[in-house]
């Protein structure tokens, strides 16, 4: 049982380091960690995050915390088991890149969100062809 606690402690420290790096750099890199729940950044304010890479995890929902990152430009959610994308994603004014590869077959993507994202992307000068 002591080995299990040691592994858990190492994972916690590793996640804390990732959250601290995100706080300092604006890039949250949680790809490939098999997470089911978004880690709570108790010590760090991540509201200035510009890039959130949550790909290759086991999220079934877009984490609420991510939808509050007003400066978020890139949101990578590929290879998760997300069931739906909330309307709050459409309110991310700075978002220019949303990666839902290998997610869309599971997700319900609200047409309202798509129209807002399309508007945001077009007004940012992004070519959607």
C-alpha positions as a Markdown table, in Angstrom:
| # | Residue | x | y | z |
|---|---|---|---|---|
| 1 | Unk | 0.0 | 0.0 | 0.0 |
| 2 | Unk | 2.9 | 2.3 | 0.7 |
| 3 | Unk | 4.0 | 2.0 | -3.0 |
| 4 | Unk | 0.5 | 3.2 | -4.1 |
| 5 | Unk | 0.7 | 6.3 | -1.8 |
| 6 | Unk | 4.2 | 7.1 | -3.2 |
| 7 | Unk | 2.9 | 6.9 | -6.8 |
| 8 | Unk | -0.1 | 9.1 | -5.9 |
| 9 | Unk | 2.3 | 11.6 | -4.2 |
| 10 | Unk | 4.5 | 11.7 | -7.3 |
| 11 | Unk | 1.5 | 12.2 | -9.6 |
| 12 | Unk | 0.3 | 15.0 | -7.4 |
| 13 | Unk | 3.7 | 16.7 | -7.4 |
| 14 | Unk | 3.9 | 16.3 | -11.1 |
| 15 | Unk | 0.5 | 17.9 | -11.6 |
| 16 | Unk | 1.4 | 20.7 | -9.3 |
| 17 | Unk | 4.5 | 21.3 | -11.4 |
| 18 | Unk | 2.5 | 21.4 | -14.6 |
| 19 | Unk | 0.0 | 23.8 | -13.0 |
| 20 | Unk | 2.8 | 26.0 | -11.9 |
| 21 | Unk | 4.4 | 26.0 | -15.4 |
| 22 | Unk | 1.0 | 26.9 | -16.8 |
| 23 | Unk | 0.7 | 29.8 | -14.4 |
| 24 | Unk | 4.2 | 31.1 | -15.4 |
| 25 | Unk | 3.9 | 30.4 | -19.2 |
| 26 | Unk | 0.2 | 30.6 | -20.1 |
| 27 | Unk | 0.3 | 27.1 | -21.6 |
| 28 | Unk | -1.5 | 24.3 | -19.7 |
| 29 | Unk | 0.0 | 21.0 | -20.9 |
| 30 | Unk | -2.1 | 18.1 | -19.6 |
| 31 | Unk | -2.0 | 15.9 | -22.7 |
| 32 | Unk | -1.8 | 12.1 | -22.3 |
| 33 | Unk | -2.3 | 12.0 | -18.5 |
| 34 | Unk | -5.4 | 9.8 | -18.6 |
| 35 | Unk | -7.3 | 12.4 | -16.5 |
| 36 | Unk | -11.0 | 11.9 | -15.9 |
| 37 | Unk | -11.3 | 15.1 | -13.9 |
| 38 | Unk | -9.7 | 18.5 | -14.3 |
| 39 | Unk | -7.1 | 19.1 | -11.5 |
| 40 | Unk | -8.0 | 22.0 | -9.2 |
| 41 | Unk | -5.3 | 24.6 | -9.4 |
| 42 | Unk | -5.6 | 25.6 | -5.7 |
| 43 | Unk | -2.2 | 27.5 | -5.6 |
| 44 | Unk | -2.2 | 29.0 | -9.1 |
| 45 | Unk | -4.5 | 31.4 | -11.0 |
| 46 | Unk | -4.7 | 30.0 | -14.5 |
| 47 | Unk | -7.2 | 32.6 | -15.8 |
| 48 | Unk | -4.5 | 34.0 | -18.1 |
| 49 | Unk | -4.0 | 30.7 | -19.9 |
| 50 | Unk | -3.6 | 31.1 | -23.6 |
| 51 | Unk | -3.2 | 27.4 | -24.7 |
| 52 | Unk | -4.9 | 24.5 | -23.0 |
| 53 | Unk | -3.8 | 21.1 | -24.2 |
| 54 | Unk | -6.2 | 18.6 | -22.7 |
| 55 | Unk | -5.9 | 16.0 | -25.5 |
| 56 | Unk | -5.5 | 12.3 | -25.0 |
| 57 | Unk | -7.3 | 12.1 | -21.6 |
| 58 | Unk | -10.6 | 10.6 | -20.4 |
| 59 | Unk | -12.6 | 13.8 | -20.0 |
| 60 | Unk | -16.3 | 13.2 | -20.6 |
| 61 | Unk | -17.1 | 17.0 | -20.4 |
| 62 | Unk | -15.3 | 20.1 | -21.2 |
| 63 | Unk | -13.9 | 21.3 | -17.8 |
| 64 | Unk | -15.8 | 24.3 | -16.6 |
| 65 | Unk | -12.6 | 26.0 | -15.5 |
| 66 | Unk | -11.3 | 26.1 | -19.1 |
| 67 | Unk | -14.4 | 28.0 | -20.2 |
| 68 | Unk | -13.5 | 30.9 | -17.9 |
| 69 | Unk | -10.0 | 31.5 | -19.4 |
| 70 | Unk | -10.8 | 34.8 | -21.2 |
| 71 | Unk | -7.4 | 34.8 | -23.1 |
| 72 | Unk | -7.6 | 31.3 | -24.3 |
| 73 | Unk | -6.6 | 31.1 | -28.0 |
| 74 | Unk | -6.1 | 27.3 | -28.4 |
| 75 | Unk | -8.2 | 24.5 | -26.8 |
| 76 | Unk | -7.0 | 21.0 | -27.7 |
| 77 | Unk | -9.6 | 18.4 | -26.7 |
| 78 | Unk | -8.8 | 15.6 | -29.2 |
| 79 | Unk | -8.9 | 12.0 | -28.2 |
| 80 | Unk | -11.3 | 12.4 | -25.2 |
| 81 | Unk | -14.7 | 10.9 | -24.6 |
| 82 | Unk | -16.5 | 14.3 | -24.5 |
| 83 | Unk | -20.3 | 13.9 | -24.8 |
| 84 | Unk | -21.1 | 17.6 | -25.5 |
| 85 | Unk | -19.5 | 21.0 | -25.8 |
| 86 | Unk | -21.2 | 23.6 | -23.6 |
| 87 | Unk | -22.3 | 26.9 | -25.0 |
| 88 | Unk | -19.8 | 28.6 | -22.7 |
| 89 | Unk | -17.1 | 27.5 | -25.2 |
| 90 | Unk | -18.7 | 29.8 | -27.7 |
| 91 | Unk | -18.2 | 32.7 | -25.4 |
| 92 | Unk | -14.4 | 32.4 | -25.4 |
| 93 | Unk | -13.7 | 35.6 | -27.4 |
| 94 | Unk | -10.0 | 35.0 | -27.9 |
| 95 | Unk | -10.4 | 31.4 | -29.1 |
| 96 | Unk | -9.0 | 30.8 | -32.6 |
| 97 | Unk | -8.3 | 27.1 | -32.6 |
| 98 | Unk | -10.5 | 24.3 | -31.2 |
| 99 | Unk | -9.3 | 20.7 | -31.7 |
| 100 | Unk | -12.1 | 18.1 | -31.4 |
| 101 | Unk | -10.5 | 15.4 | -33.5 |
| 102 | Unk | -11.6 | 11.9 | -32.5 |
| 103 | Unk | -14.2 | 13.5 | -30.2 |
| 104 | Unk | -16.9 | 14.6 | -32.6 |
| 105 | Unk | -18.3 | 11.1 | -33.1 |
| 106 | Unk | -19.2 | 11.2 | -29.5 |
| 107 | Unk | -20.0 | 14.9 | -29.0 |
| 108 | Unk | -23.1 | 16.9 | -29.6 |
| 109 | Unk | -21.8 | 20.2 | -31.0 |
| 110 | Unk | -24.5 | 22.8 | -30.6 |
| 111 | Unk | -25.1 | 24.8 | -33.8 |
| 112 | Unk | -25.1 | 28.0 | -31.7 |
| 113 | Unk | -21.6 | 27.3 | -30.5 |
| 114 | Unk | -20.5 | 26.6 | -34.1 |
| 115 | Unk | -21.9 | 29.9 | -35.3 |
| 116 | Unk | -20.2 | 31.8 | -32.5 |
| 117 | Unk | -16.9 | 30.0 | -33.1 |
| 118 | Unk | -17.2 | 30.6 | -36.8 |
| 119 | Unk | -17.8 | 34.3 | -36.2 |
| 120 | Unk | -14.9 | 34.5 | -33.7 |
| 121 | Unk | -12.6 | 32.8 | -36.1 |
| 122 | Unk | -13.7 | 34.8 | -39.2 |
| 123 | Unk | -13.4 | 38.1 | -37.3 |
| 124 | Unk | -9.9 | 37.0 | -36.2 |
| 125 | Unk | -8.9 | 36.7 | -39.9 |
| 126 | Unk | -8.8 | 32.8 | -39.8 |
| 127 | Unk | -9.6 | 31.1 | -43.0 |
| 128 | Unk | -12.2 | 28.4 | -42.4 |
| 129 | Unk | -12.0 | 26.7 | -45.8 |
